Amino acid sequence: MPRRRPSQLRAERRLLQPQRHGVSEPGLARGSSRLAGAVARLERDRLWSGAVAQSLRQWSRVAHRPALALSGGCGCPLCNPFYTTDERAVLELALHALPPRAARELRDLVDPLDELYLARSWPDPTLSPDDGWWARRCSG
């Protein structure tokens, strides 16, 4: 039986292995490969696959239209009990858990959305101060 060439074996092995490029889900396309690698490691160790990209997209929707991002009501938990700001909590966790350079780069993506959310919402003094700042806001 003839021997197969090493290049042929490598090509076959590449076809059988799943493709991994650092970014588990589209959405961090504006980030560097350093950010993508750090996020992939964080998602593998502490979160689920695509958590940061998914949270960034959802937070962008909420920040641009806080009241209309919901399915109805004014945006408070009483009007819509399914409304949560968990996506911002995931981003906050990532900002604290990532290495400094990657966290700075992710912060550059999140800060404009935070400013937009702050401009389009107002503080709710009735909510618990134990929650994140994003959860203690009203929109309408």
Wavefront OBJ file of the C-alpha trace (Angstrom):
o trace
v 0.000 0.000 0.000
v 1.509 3.382 -0.958
v 2.267 5.855 1.759
v 0.189 9.072 1.897
v 1.963 12.381 1.807
v 2.048 14.452 5.039
v 0.391 17.389 3.268
v -2.492 15.144 2.288
v -2.871 13.943 5.881
v -2.870 17.527 7.205
v -5.480 18.572 4.661
v -7.748 15.708 5.666
v -7.275 16.502 9.361
v -8.202 20.164 8.747
v -11.433 19.105 7.068
v -12.416 16.945 10.040
v -11.674 19.545 12.728
v -14.216 22.276 13.521
v -13.156 25.728 12.391
v -12.234 28.040 15.287
v -11.229 31.581 14.547
v -11.362 33.165 18.007
v -14.769 34.806 17.558
v -17.491 32.363 18.488
v -20.320 34.453 17.057
v -20.406 37.509 14.810
v -20.715 40.800 16.607
v -17.184 41.570 17.750
v -16.041 42.217 14.205
v -14.853 45.697 15.198
v -12.509 44.251 17.800
v -8.959 43.013 17.361
v -7.826 39.417 17.381
v -6.474 40.011 20.903
v -9.989 40.900 22.065
v -11.504 37.958 20.194
v -9.064 35.521 21.784
v -9.577 36.900 25.288
v -13.370 36.813 24.863
v -13.231 33.232 23.533
v -11.201 32.151 26.593
v -13.603 33.937 28.946
v -16.633 32.385 27.272
v -15.048 28.947 27.421
v -14.165 29.287 31.130
v -16.996 31.321 32.681
v -19.806 32.010 30.195
v -21.398 30.326 27.197
v -20.337 30.462 23.581
v -21.206 33.786 21.964
v -22.297 35.395 25.250
v -20.371 38.657 24.864
v -21.290 39.212 21.201
v -24.934 38.410 21.882
v -25.002 40.712 24.917
v -23.331 43.518 22.982
v -25.930 43.292 20.201
v -28.824 43.186 22.669
v -27.407 46.071 24.716
v -27.085 48.085 21.502
v -30.793 47.492 20.775
v -31.782 48.513 24.303
v -29.516 51.578 24.313
v -30.828 52.889 20.999
v -34.488 52.432 21.871
v -34.927 51.669 25.564
v -38.718 51.849 25.562
v -39.295 50.137 22.217
v -36.818 47.341 22.873
v -39.498 45.900 25.090
v -42.634 44.147 23.990
v -44.890 46.705 25.610
v -45.452 48.911 28.614
v -43.195 51.646 29.881
v -40.136 49.452 30.365
v -40.394 48.841 34.082
v -40.583 45.306 35.515
v -44.209 45.859 36.602
v -45.409 46.540 33.066
v -43.227 43.888 31.503
v -41.898 41.243 33.904
v -39.789 39.705 31.129
v -37.704 42.854 30.740
v -34.225 42.361 32.137
v -30.891 44.043 31.680
v -28.948 40.810 32.002
v -27.058 41.573 28.791
v -25.403 44.580 30.451
v -24.533 42.422 33.472
v -22.753 39.963 31.168
v -20.816 42.844 29.607
v -19.910 44.155 33.062
v -18.629 40.740 34.069
v -16.561 40.572 30.879
v -15.154 44.062 31.438
v -13.893 43.020 34.875
v -12.719 39.518 33.926
v -10.844 40.289 30.697
v -7.169 41.245 30.656
v -6.589 45.048 30.766
v -5.960 45.592 27.037
v -8.916 43.499 25.920
v -11.137 45.075 28.582
v -10.140 48.555 27.369
v -11.039 47.602 23.818
v -14.397 46.164 24.873
v -14.984 49.268 27.011
v -14.499 51.378 23.859
v -17.378 49.443 22.269
v -19.644 49.585 25.335
v -19.115 53.199 26.492
v -20.959 54.886 23.592
v -23.923 52.582 24.180
v -23.893 53.374 27.903
v -23.865 57.104 27.182
v -26.774 56.686 24.792
v -28.713 54.675 27.364
v -28.016 57.281 30.051
v -29.228 60.036 27.725
v -32.461 58.210 26.888
v -33.388 57.016 30.375
v -33.628 58.481 33.860
v -32.871 57.193 37.389
v -35.527 55.288 39.288
v -35.071 56.016 43.015
v -37.426 53.210 44.047
v -35.166 50.405 42.869
v -32.549 48.678 44.997
v -29.086 50.270 45.080
v -27.637 46.743 45.047
v -28.469 46.380 41.361
v -26.209 47.652 38.615
v -26.633 51.273 37.500
v -28.255 50.085 34.252
v -30.985 48.232 36.181
v -31.852 51.310 38.255
v -33.038 53.341 35.268
v -36.481 53.966 33.768
v -37.228 54.409 30.123
v -40.403 55.354 28.450
l 1 2 3 4 5 6 7 8 9 10 11 12 13 14 15 16 17 18 19 20 21 22 23 24 25 26 27 28 29 30 31 32 33 34 35 36 37 38 39 40 41 42 43 44 45 46 47 48 49 50 51 52 53 54 55 56 57 58 59 60 61 62 63 64 65 66 67 68 69 70 71 72 73 74 75 76 77 78 79 80 81 82 83 84 85 86 87 88 89 90 91 92 93 94 95 96 97 98 99 100 101 102 103 104 105 106 107 108 109 110 111 112 113 114 115 116 117 118 119 120 121 122 123 124 125 126 127 128 129 130 131 132 133 134 135 136 137 138 139 140
